[in-house]
C-alpha cells in the first residue's frame, strides 16, 4: 500500500471520526474555514449551496489530515541512504 493511499485513508478516517466524536479537534480545518470564510452567512444561503459548502468542508478536512499524515510519515521514515552507504 502506498504512503499516499494510506494517508488518504487516514484523512478520511479522521474526518469520519470528527462526525461521531464529542471533540472539535478532528474537525478543526473545516471549523476554521467555516469561521473565517462563512462566518455568519451560512444559514442565510439556499439549501443547495449549504450542501455544496458542507461537501467542500468534508473534502478540505480530509485533505488537510491526509497531508499532515503524509508529512509525518515522510519525516519518520528512515532514510534509504542510511541503510546503503556508498563505498
C-alpha positions, 0 to 999 in steps of 0.5 A: 500500500502506498504512503499516499493511499494510506494517508488518504485513508487516514484523512478520511478516517479522521474526518469520519471520526470528527462526525461521531466524536464529542471533540472539535479537534478532528474537525478543526480545518473545516471549523476554521474555514467555516469561521473565517470564510462563512462566518455568519452567512451560512444559514442565510444561503439556499439549501443547495449551496449549504450542501455544496459548502458542507461537501467542500468542508468534508473534502478540505478536512480530509485533505488537510489530515491526509497531508499532515499524515503524509508529512509525518510519515515522510519525516519518520521514515528512515532514510534509504541512504542510511541503510546503503552507504556508498563505498 
